[in-house]
Amino acid sequence: MTPAHTGGPSVLVVGGGTAGHIEPALAVAEAITAIDPAARVTAVGTPRGLETDLVPRRGVPLELVDPVPLPRKPGADLLRLPVRLARAVRGARAVLRRTDADVVVGFGGYACVPVYLAAATTRPRVPIVVHEANARAGLANKLGARLAVATLAAVRGSGLDARVVGNPVKRSVSGLDRTALRAEARRFFGLDPDAPTLLVVGGSQGARSLNTAMAGVAEEFPRAGVGVLHAVGPKNVDSAPRVEGPGPAYVTVSYVDRMDLAYAAADLILCRSGAITVAEVSAVGLPAVFVPLPHGNGEQALNAGDLVAGGAALLVDDADLGPEFLRSTVLPLVLDRDRLDAMSAAAVRGGSRDAAEIVARVALDAAGKARR
């Protein structure tokens, strides 16, 4: 394959499956086109992930490759791996040809393995840039880092020999002025314009433990003068807290499409600590109480580690989150303006608003060298 040398560079941003892989890819895509409007950016994912919904909504062309999960133990899947991988790599090479790719920027996930291998074995080779969003690198990015011209990471200790740049977040978040947007944001959600406000978000599907804990104290927050915006998840609307009576509004929604407005409306957030959530709350300077997902390899607790150590956030185990913790810790915190201001300043110091631009410039530099 010979890359096209007319027009702007062709950049593939590769990452699929979960929002934790897709959102950084789309943030970098946005930054690339802002830096070089002539650049052609294509997202690459698999048919199984959220990318088939999220990427088209953001107006980015999407190519699909076969997913190739790497089995972690012997079995039938391991025996089938060579054939599946070879087929997926052929498909990835076809994507590289169709897009005349000048550089591949990978963010982890099942789509990355075949694209990394295709880029490394195509002649001439297509340079690879790897970004690791999580505190512990996955297998795909461990492979990619061995083949990459540049490896970047969100935090220290990811297991990769990487330049630490933070996590890319979209411009509507990285450039957010919470104070300037607060009045509009609270009108948008029907919140009290002046009351201290808690934002509760458990991810796109909600989080049962957060919802259950809040249900036990829902009436106590408005009685104490605190407004609440609670995203309960689409499947939990019927069981969401219903609070009526004096005090600021307790607003429940199934899902928040405008997270920029939700961040602007809030003084404190109670949430999981996925890599993107941690990156966004630090970028906007929003104090947080993180409740790491209790499953997996503990990476959510690691994601939050720097912000907690820096005084920008608290961390509570999922098993310890209950009405008493909310009553004794979260409620007094959202009413403590001085402490919230200190946490906000610490969050900004610990965040990285320009990570997307840094990754974009590294990618464009690699593309430029490949085109010479």
TORKOL-4160 file (C-alpha; in steps of 0.2 Angstrom, whole numbers, padded with zeros to 4 digits, m for minus):
372
<pt num="1" X="0000" Y="0000" Z="0000"/>
<pt num="2" X="0007" Y="0017" Z="m0005"/>
<pt num="3" X="m0001" Y="0031" Z="0005"/>
<pt num="4" X="m0009" Y="0045" Z="m0004"/>
<pt num="5" X="0001" Y="0061" Z="m0004"/>
<pt num="6" X="m0012" Y="0073" Z="m0010"/>
<pt num="7" X="m0023" Y="0083" Z="0002"/>
<pt num="8" X="m0022" Y="0082" Z="0021"/>
<pt num="9" X="m0016" Y="0067" Z="0031"/>
<pt num="10" X="m0027" Y="0052" Z="0033"/>
<pt num="11" X="m0028" Y="0047" Z="0052"/>
<pt num="12" X="m0036" Y="0031" Z="0059"/>
<pt num="13" X="m0042" Y="0032" Z="0077"/>
<pt num="14" X="m0045" Y="0014" Z="0083"/>
<pt num="15" X="m0054" Y="0010" Z="0099"/>
<pt num="16" X="m0070" Y="0001" Z="0102"/>
<pt num="17" X="m0081" Y="m0009" Z="0113"/>
<pt num="18" X="m0084" Y="0003" Z="0128"/>
<pt num="19" X="m0085" Y="0022" Z="0129"/>
<pt num="20" X="m0068" Y="0021" Z="0138"/>
<pt num="21" X="m0060" Y="0017" Z="0122"/>
<pt num="22" X="m0071" Y="0027" Z="0110"/>
<pt num="23" X="m0072" Y="0043" Z="0119"/>
<pt num="24" X="m0053" Y="0047" Z="0119"/>
<pt num="25" X="m0053" Y="0042" Z="0101"/>
<pt num="26" X="m0066" Y="0054" Z="0096"/>
<pt num="27" X="m0059" Y="0068" Z="0107"/>
<pt num="28" X="m0042" Y="0066" Z="0097"/>
<pt num="29" X="m0052" Y="0065" Z="0081"/>
<pt num="30" X="m0059" Y="0082" Z="0085"/>
<pt num="31" X="m0043" Y="0089" Z="0090"/>
<pt num="32" X="m0034" Y="0083" Z="0074"/>
<pt num="33" X="m0047" Y="0092" Z="0063"/>
<pt num="34" X="m0046" Y="0107" Z="0073"/>
<pt num="35" X="m0027" Y="0108" Z="0071"/>
<pt num="36" X="m0027" Y="0103" Z="0052"/>
<pt num="37" X="m0044" Y="0105" Z="0044"/>
<pt num="38" X="m0038" Y="0096" Z="0029"/>
<pt num="39" X="m0035" Y="0080" Z="0039"/>
<pt num="40" X="m0046" Y="0065" Z="0035"/>
<pt num="41" X="m0050" Y="0056" Z="0051"/>
<pt num="42" X="m0058" Y="0039" Z="0051"/>
<pt num="43" X="m0063" Y="0029" Z="0066"/>
<pt num="44" X="m0061" Y="0010" Z="0067"/>
<pt num="45" X="m0071" Y="m0002" Z="0078"/>
<pt num="46" X="m0080" Y="m0018" Z="0078"/>
<pt num="47" X="m0098" Y="m0022" Z="0074"/>
<pt num="48" X="m0101" Y="m0027" Z="0093"/>
<pt num="49" X="m0097" Y="m0011" Z="0102"/>
<pt num="50" X="m0105" Y="0005" Z="0106"/>
<pt num="51" X="m0095" Y="0013" Z="0092"/>
<pt num="52" X="m0108" Y="0009" Z="0080"/>
<pt num="53" X="m0120" Y="0021" Z="0089"/>
<pt num="54" X="m0108" Y="0034" Z="0096"/>
<pt num="55" X="m0096" Y="0037" Z="0081"/>
<pt num="56" X="m0109" Y="0041" Z="0068"/>
<pt num="57" X="m0118" Y="0053" Z="0080"/>
<pt num="58" X="m0102" Y="0063" Z="0081"/>
<pt num="59" X="m0101" Y="0064" Z="0062"/>
<pt num="60" X="m0085" Y="0053" Z="0060"/>
<pt num="61" X="m0084" Y="0040" Z="0047"/>
<pt num="62" X="m0083" Y="0023" Z="0054"/>
<pt num="63" X="m0074" Y="0007" Z="0047"/>
<pt num="64" X="m0077" Y="m0010" Z="0055"/>
<pt num="65" X="m0065" Y="m0025" Z="0058"/>
<pt num="66" X="m0068" Y="m0042" Z="0065"/>
<pt num="67" X="m0065" Y="m0042" Z="0084"/>
<pt num="68" X="m0051" Y="m0053" Z="0090"/>
<pt num="69" X="m0052" Y="m0056" Z="0109"/>
<pt num="70" X="m0036" Y="m0063" Z="0115"/>
<pt num="71" X="m0040" Y="m0078" Z="0126"/>
<pt num="72" X="m0032" Y="m0078" Z="0143"/>
<pt num="73" X="m0032" Y="m0097" Z="0145"/>
<pt num="74" X="m0031" Y="m0113" Z="0135"/>
<pt num="75" X="m0046" Y="m0119" Z="0126"/>
<pt num="76" X="m0056" Y="m0119" Z="0110"/>
<pt num="77" X="m0055" Y="m0100" Z="0108"/>
<pt num="78" X="m0036" Y="m0101" Z="0108"/>
<pt num="79" X="m0036" Y="m0115" Z="0095"/>
<pt num="80" X="m0047" Y="m0104" Z="0084"/>
<pt num="81" X="m0037" Y="m0088" Z="0087"/>
<pt num="82" X="m0024" Y="m0090" Z="0072"/>
<pt num="83" X="m0038" Y="m0092" Z="0059"/>
<pt num="84" X="m0048" Y="m0078" Z="0066"/>
<pt num="85" X="m0033" Y="m0066" Z="0068"/>
<pt num="86" X="m0027" Y="m0069" Z="0050"/>
<pt num="87" X="m0045" Y="m0065" Z="0044"/>
<pt num="88" X="m0046" Y="m0049" Z="0054"/>
<pt num="89" X="m0029" Y="m0043" Z="0049"/>
<pt num="90" X="m0034" Y="m0045" Z="0031"/>
<pt num="91" X="m0049" Y="m0035" Z="0034"/>
<pt num="92" X="m0039" Y="m0022" Z="0043"/>
<pt num="93" X="m0027" Y="m0021" Z="0028"/>
<pt num="94" X="m0041" Y="m0017" Z="0017"/>
<pt num="95" X="m0047" Y="m0003" Z="0028"/>
<pt num="96" X="m0029" Y="0004" Z="0028"/>
<pt num="97" X="m0030" Y="0003" Z="0009"/>
<pt num="98" X="m0047" Y="0011" Z="0007"/>
<pt num="99" X="m0042" Y="0026" Z="0019"/>
<pt num="100" X="m0024" Y="0028" Z="0012"/>
<pt num="101" X="m0020" Y="0028" Z="0031"/>
<pt num="102" X="m0004" Y="0038" Z="0035"/>
<pt num="103" X="m0005" Y="0034" Z="0054"/>
<pt num="104" X="m0014" Y="0023" Z="0066"/>
<pt num="105" X="m0019" Y="0030" Z="0083"/>
<pt num="106" X="m0025" Y="0016" Z="0094"/>
<pt num="107" X="m0034" Y="0017" Z="0111"/>
<pt num="108" X="m0036" Y="m0001" Z="0116"/>
<pt num="109" X="m0050" Y="m0014" Z="0113"/>
<pt num="110" X="m0054" Y="m0028" Z="0102"/>
<pt num="111" X="m0052" Y="m0018" Z="0086"/>
<pt num="112" X="m0034" Y="m0013" Z="0089"/>
<pt num="113" X="m0025" Y="m0030" Z="0088"/>
<pt num="114" X="m0029" Y="m0033" Z="0069"/>
<pt num="115" X="m0026" Y="m0015" Z="0065"/>
<pt num="116" X="m0009" Y="m0014" Z="0074"/>
<pt num="117" X="m0004" Y="m0030" Z="0066"/>
<pt num="118" X="m0010" Y="m0024" Z="0049"/>
<pt num="119" X="m0001" Y="m0007" Z="0050"/>
<pt num="120" X="0015" Y="m0016" Z="0056"/>
<pt num="121" X="0016" Y="m0028" Z="0042"/>
<pt num="122" X="0010" Y="m0017" Z="0027"/>
<pt num="123" X="0024" Y="m0011" Z="0016"/>
<pt num="124" X="0028" Y="0003" Z="0018"/>
<pt num="125" X="0023" Y="0001" Z="0037"/>
<pt num="126" X="0010" Y="0013" Z="0043"/>
<pt num="127" X="0016" Y="0021" Z="0059"/>
<pt num="128" X="0007" Y="0017" Z="0075"/>
<pt num="129" X="0004" Y="0029" Z="0090"/>
<pt num="130" X="m0004" Y="0021" Z="0106"/>
<pt num="131" X="m0013" Y="0030" Z="0120"/>
<pt num="132" X="m0018" Y="0020" Z="0136"/>
<pt num="133" X="m0032" Y="0028" Z="0145"/>
<pt num="134" X="m0033" Y="0016" Z="0160"/>
<pt num="135" X="m0022" Y="0014" Z="0175"/>
<pt num="136" X="m0017" Y="m0004" Z="0169"/>
<pt num="137" X="m0014" Y="m0007" Z="0151"/>
<pt num="138" X="m0024" Y="m0020" Z="0142"/>
<pt num="139" X="m0017" Y="m0034" Z="0131"/>
<pt num="140" X="m0020" Y="m0025" Z="0115"/>
<pt num="141" X="m0010" Y="m0009" Z="0119"/>
<pt num="142" X="0004" Y="m0020" Z="0127"/>
<pt num="143" X="0005" Y="m0027" Z="0109"/>
<pt num="144" X="0003" Y="m0010" Z="0101"/>
<pt num="145" X="0017" Y="m0002" Z="0111"/>
<pt num="146" X="0029" Y="m0015" Z="0105"/>
<pt num="147" X="0026" Y="m0009" Z="0087"/>
<pt num="148" X="0023" Y="0010" Z="0090"/>
<pt num="149" X="0033" Y="0025" Z="0086"/>
<pt num="150" X="0025" Y="0034" Z="0101"/>
<pt num="151" X="0017" Y="0027" Z="0117"/>
<pt num="152" X="0006" Y="0039" Z="0128"/>
<pt num="153" X="m0003" Y="0036" Z="0144"/>
<pt num="154" X="m0016" Y="0044" Z="0155"/>
<pt num="155" X="m0007" Y="0041" Z="0171"/>
<pt num="156" X="0009" Y="0034" Z="0178"/>
<pt num="157" X="0011" Y="0015" Z="0181"/>
<pt num="158" X="0001" Y="0009" Z="0167"/>
<pt num="159" X="0013" Y="m0005" Z="0163"/>
<pt num="160" X="0019" Y="0004" Z="0147"/>
<pt num="161" X="0035" Y="0014" Z="0144"/>
<pt num="162" X="0025" Y="0029" Z="0140"/>
<pt num="163" X="0024" Y="0048" Z="0140"/>
<pt num="164" X="0011" Y="0053" Z="0153"/>
<pt num="165" X="m0001" Y="0066" Z="0145"/>
<pt num="166" X="m0018" Y="0063" Z="0153"/>
<pt num="167" X="m0034" Y="0057" Z="0145"/>
<pt num="168" X="m0041" Y="0066" Z="0130"/>
<pt num="169" X="m0058" Y="0073" Z="0133"/>
<pt num="170" X="m0070" Y="0082" Z="0120"/>
<pt num="171" X="m0068" Y="0101" Z="0118"/>
<pt num="172" X="m0086" Y="0104" Z="0125"/>
<pt num="173" X="m0079" Y="0097" Z="0142"/>
<pt num="174" X="m0060" Y="0103" Z="0141"/>
<pt num="175" X="m0065" Y="0121" Z="0137"/>
<pt num="176" X="m0080" Y="0121" Z="0150"/>
<pt num="177" X="m0082" Y="0136" Z="0161"/>
<pt num="178" X="m0093" Y="0129" Z="0175"/>
<pt num="179" X="m0096" Y="0146" Z="0183"/>
<pt num="180" X="m0101" Y="0155" Z="0167"/>
<pt num="181" X="m0113" Y="0141" Z="0162"/>
<pt num="182" X="m0121" Y="0137" Z="0179"/>
<pt num="183" X="m0137" Y="0147" Z="0178"/>
<pt num="184" X="m0141" Y="0140" Z="0160"/>
<pt num="185" X="m0137" Y="0122" Z="0166"/>
<pt num="186" X="m0148" Y="0123" Z="0181"/>
<pt num="187" X="m0162" Y="0130" Z="0171"/>
<pt num="188" X="m0160" Y="0116" Z="0158"/>
<pt num="189" X="m0162" Y="0103" Z="0171"/>
<pt num="190" X="m0175" Y="0112" Z="0182"/>
<pt num="191" X="m0163" Y="0113" Z="0197"/>
<pt num="192" X="m0163" Y="0127" Z="0210"/>
<pt num="193" X="m0153" Y="0141" Z="0204"/>
<pt num="194" X="m0144" Y="0144" Z="0220"/>
<pt num="195" X="m0144" Y="0128" Z="0231"/>
<pt num="196" X="m0128" Y="0117" Z="0232"/>
<pt num="197" X="m0131" Y="0103" Z="0220"/>
<pt num="198" X="m0125" Y="0085" Z="0220"/>
<pt num="199" X="m0124" Y="0076" Z="0203"/>
<pt num="200" X="m0126" Y="0057" Z="0204"/>
<pt num="201" X="m0121" Y="0047" Z="0189"/>
<pt num="202" X="m0118" Y="0028" Z="0188"/>
<pt num="203" X="m0113" Y="0027" Z="0169"/>
<pt num="204" X="m0124" Y="0025" Z="0154"/>
<pt num="205" X="m0134" Y="0011" Z="0162"/>
<pt num="206" X="m0134" Y="0018" Z="0179"/>
<pt num="207" X="m0127" Y="0009" Z="0195"/>
<pt num="208" X="m0138" Y="m0001" Z="0206"/>
<pt num="209" X="m0128" Y="0002" Z="0222"/>
<pt num="210" X="m0128" Y="0021" Z="0219"/>
<pt num="211" X="m0147" Y="0021" Z="0216"/>
<pt num="212" X="m0151" Y="0011" Z="0231"/>
<pt num="213" X="m0140" Y="0021" Z="0242"/>
<pt num="214" X="m0148" Y="0037" Z="0236"/>
<pt num="215" X="m0165" Y="0031" Z="0238"/>
<pt num="216" X="m0162" Y="0028" Z="0256"/>
<pt num="217" X="m0158" Y="0047" Z="0259"/>
<pt num="218" X="m0166" Y="0055" Z="0245"/>
<pt num="219" X="m0178" Y="0066" Z="0255"/>
<pt num="220" X="m0164" Y="0072" Z="0267"/>
<pt num="221" X="m0154" Y="0081" Z="0254"/>
<pt num="222" X="m0168" Y="0094" Z="0249"/>
<pt num="223" X="m0173" Y="0095" Z="0267"/>
<pt num="224" X="m0155" Y="0101" Z="0270"/>
<pt num="225" X="m0155" Y="0113" Z="0256"/>
<pt num="226" X="m0146" Y="0103" Z="0243"/>
<pt num="227" X="m0152" Y="0100" Z="0225"/>
<pt num="228" X="m0149" Y="0083" Z="0217"/>
<pt num="229" X="m0148" Y="0078" Z="0198"/>
<pt num="230" X="m0148" Y="0059" Z="0198"/>
<pt num="231" X="m0145" Y="0050" Z="0182"/>
<pt num="232" X="m0153" Y="0033" Z="0186"/>
<pt num="233" X="m0151" Y="0023" Z="0170"/>
<pt num="234" X="m0164" Y="0019" Z="0157"/>
<pt num="235" X="m0169" Y="0003" Z="0165"/>
<pt num="236" X="m0171" Y="0011" Z="0182"/>
<pt num="237" X="m0183" Y="0025" Z="0179"/>
<pt num="238" X="m0198" Y="0016" Z="0187"/>
<pt num="239" X="m0189" Y="0013" Z="0203"/>
<pt num="240" X="m0181" Y="0030" Z="0204"/>
<pt num="241" X="m0183" Y="0041" Z="0220"/>
<pt num="242" X="m0198" Y="0052" Z="0220"/>
<pt num="243" X="m0196" Y="0067" Z="0231"/>
<pt num="244" X="m0209" Y="0080" Z="0234"/>
<pt num="245" X="m0210" Y="0094" Z="0247"/>
<pt num="246" X="m0200" Y="0109" Z="0253"/>
<pt num="247" X="m0182" Y="0112" Z="0247"/>
<pt num="248" X="m0173" Y="0112" Z="0231"/>
<pt num="249" X="m0178" Y="0100" Z="0218"/>
<pt num="250" X="m0172" Y="0082" Z="0217"/>
<pt num="251" X="m0172" Y="0079" Z="0198"/>
<pt num="252" X="m0171" Y="0061" Z="0191"/>
<pt num="253" X="m0167" Y="0058" Z="0173"/>
<pt num="254" X="m0164" Y="0041" Z="0164"/>
<pt num="255" X="m0148" Y="0047" Z="0155"/>
<pt num="256" X="m0138" Y="0063" Z="0153"/>
<pt num="257" X="m0135" Y="0068" Z="0135"/>
<pt num="258" X="m0127" Y="0085" Z="0140"/>
<pt num="259" X="m0114" Y="0080" Z="0152"/>
<pt num="260" X="m0106" Y="0098" Z="0150"/>
<pt num="261" X="m0122" Y="0105" Z="0157"/>
<pt num="262" X="m0123" Y="0092" Z="0171"/>
<pt num="263" X="m0105" Y="0096" Z="0176"/>
<pt num="264" X="m0109" Y="0115" Z="0176"/>
<pt num="265" X="m0124" Y="0113" Z="0186"/>
<pt num="266" X="m0115" Y="0103" Z="0200"/>
<pt num="267" X="m0105" Y="0107" Z="0215"/>
<pt num="268" X="m0100" Y="0089" Z="0219"/>
<pt num="269" X="m0102" Y="0073" Z="0209"/>
<pt num="270" X="m0105" Y="0055" Z="0216"/>
<pt num="271" X="m0100" Y="0043" Z="0202"/>
<pt num="272" X="m0090" Y="0028" Z="0196"/>
<pt num="273" X="m0071" Y="0030" Z="0192"/>
<pt num="274" X="m0070" Y="0025" Z="0174"/>
<pt num="275" X="m0055" Y="0033" Z="0166"/>
<pt num="276" X="m0065" Y="0045" Z="0155"/>
<pt num="277" X="m0076" Y="0050" Z="0170"/>
<pt num="278" X="m0060" Y="0054" Z="0180"/>
<pt num="279" X="m0052" Y="0063" Z="0166"/>
<pt num="280" X="m0068" Y="0074" Z="0163"/>
<pt num="281" X="m0071" Y="0079" Z="0181"/>
<pt num="282" X="m0053" Y="0084" Z="0184"/>
<pt num="283" X="m0053" Y="0094" Z="0167"/>
<pt num="284" X="m0068" Y="0104" Z="0173"/>
<pt num="285" X="m0062" Y="0105" Z="0191"/>
<pt num="286" X="m0077" Y="0096" Z="0199"/>
<pt num="287" X="m0075" Y="0089" Z="0216"/>
<pt num="288" X="m0079" Y="0070" Z="0216"/>
<pt num="289" X="m0084" Y="0056" Z="0227"/>
<pt num="290" X="m0078" Y="0040" Z="0218"/>
<pt num="291" X="m0086" Y="0023" Z="0220"/>
<pt num="292" X="m0075" Y="0011" Z="0210"/>
<pt num="293" X="m0084" Y="m0003" Z="0201"/>
<pt num="294" X="m0081" Y="m0018" Z="0212"/>
<pt num="295" X="m0078" Y="m0030" Z="0197"/>
<pt num="296" X="m0063" Y="m0032" Z="0186"/>
<pt num="297" X="m0045" Y="m0030" Z="0191"/>
<pt num="298" X="m0047" Y="m0015" Z="0202"/>
<pt num="299" X="m0042" Y="m0002" Z="0189"/>
<pt num="300" X="m0056" Y="0010" Z="0193"/>
<pt num="301" X="m0049" Y="0013" Z="0210"/>
<pt num="302" X="m0032" Y="0015" Z="0202"/>
<pt num="303" X="m0039" Y="0028" Z="0190"/>
<pt num="304" X="m0045" Y="0039" Z="0204"/>
<pt num="305" X="m0029" Y="0037" Z="0214"/>
<pt num="306" X="m0020" Y="0053" Z="0209"/>
<pt num="307" X="m0035" Y="0064" Z="0212"/>
<pt num="308" X="m0039" Y="0056" Z="0229"/>
<pt num="309" X="m0021" Y="0058" Z="0234"/>
<pt num="310" X="m0021" Y="0076" Z="0228"/>
<pt num="311" X="m0036" Y="0081" Z="0238"/>
<pt num="312" X="m0048" Y="0083" Z="0224"/>
<pt num="313" X="m0059" Y="0068" Z="0227"/>
<pt num="314" X="m0064" Y="0055" Z="0240"/>
<pt num="315" X="m0065" Y="0036" Z="0237"/>
<pt num="316" X="m0077" Y="0024" Z="0245"/>
<pt num="317" X="m0079" Y="0005" Z="0242"/>
<pt num="318" X="m0095" Y="0000" Z="0233"/>
<pt num="319" X="m0098" Y="m0011" Z="0248"/>
<pt num="320" X="m0097" Y="0004" Z="0260"/>
<pt num="321" X="m0108" Y="0015" Z="0250"/>
<pt num="322" X="m0125" Y="0016" Z="0259"/>
<pt num="323" X="m0137" Y="0029" Z="0267"/>
<pt num="324" X="m0126" Y="0032" Z="0282"/>
<pt num="325" X="m0111" Y="0036" Z="0272"/>
<pt num="326" X="m0121" Y="0048" Z="0261"/>
<pt num="327" X="m0128" Y="0056" Z="0277"/>
<pt num="328" X="m0112" Y="0058" Z="0287"/>
<pt num="329" X="m0100" Y="0062" Z="0273"/>
<pt num="330" X="m0107" Y="0067" Z="0256"/>
<pt num="331" X="m0121" Y="0078" Z="0263"/>
<pt num="332" X="m0109" Y="0089" Z="0274"/>
<pt num="333" X="m0097" Y="0090" Z="0260"/>
<pt num="334" X="m0109" Y="0097" Z="0247"/>
<pt num="335" X="m0113" Y="0110" Z="0260"/>
<pt num="336" X="m0095" Y="0115" Z="0264"/>
<pt num="337" X="m0091" Y="0128" Z="0251"/>
<pt num="338" X="m0073" Y="0131" Z="0257"/>
<pt num="339" X="m0069" Y="0113" Z="0256"/>
<pt num="340" X="m0077" Y="0111" Z="0239"/>
<pt num="341" X="m0067" Y="0126" Z="0232"/>
<pt num="342" X="m0051" Y="0118" Z="0238"/>
<pt num="343" X="m0055" Y="0102" Z="0230"/>
<pt num="344" X="m0060" Y="0110" Z="0214"/>
<pt num="345" X="m0043" Y="0119" Z="0213"/>
<pt num="346" X="m0034" Y="0102" Z="0217"/>
<pt num="347" X="m0044" Y="0094" Z="0203"/>
<pt num="348" X="m0039" Y="0107" Z="0190"/>
<pt num="349" X="m0021" Y="0105" Z="0196"/>
<pt num="350" X="m0022" Y="0086" Z="0194"/>
<pt num="351" X="m0031" Y="0086" Z="0177"/>
<pt num="352" X="m0025" Y="0089" Z="0159"/>
<pt num="353" X="m0036" Y="0099" Z="0148"/>
<pt num="354" X="m0024" Y="0098" Z="0133"/>
<pt num="355" X="m0022" Y="0079" Z="0132"/>
<pt num="356" X="m0032" Y="0077" Z="0116"/>
<pt num="357" X="m0022" Y="0091" Z="0107"/>
<pt num="358" X="m0005" Y="0083" Z="0113"/>
<pt num="359" X="m0010" Y="0066" Z="0106"/>
<pt num="360" X="m0017" Y="0074" Z="0090"/>
<pt num="361" X="0000" Y="0083" Z="0087"/>
<pt num="362" X="0010" Y="0067" Z="0090"/>
<pt num="363" X="m0001" Y="0058" Z="0077"/>
<pt num="364" X="0000" Y="0072" Z="0064"/>
<pt num="365" X="0019" Y="0072" Z="0067"/>
<pt num="366" X="0020" Y="0054" Z="0064"/>
<pt num="367" X="0009" Y="0055" Z="0048"/>
<pt num="368" X="0020" Y="0069" Z="0042"/>
<pt num="369" X="0036" Y="0059" Z="0043"/>
<pt num="370" X="0027" Y="0044" Z="0034"/>
<pt num="371" X="0022" Y="0055" Z="0020"/>
<pt num="372" X="0039" Y="0062" Z="0016"/>
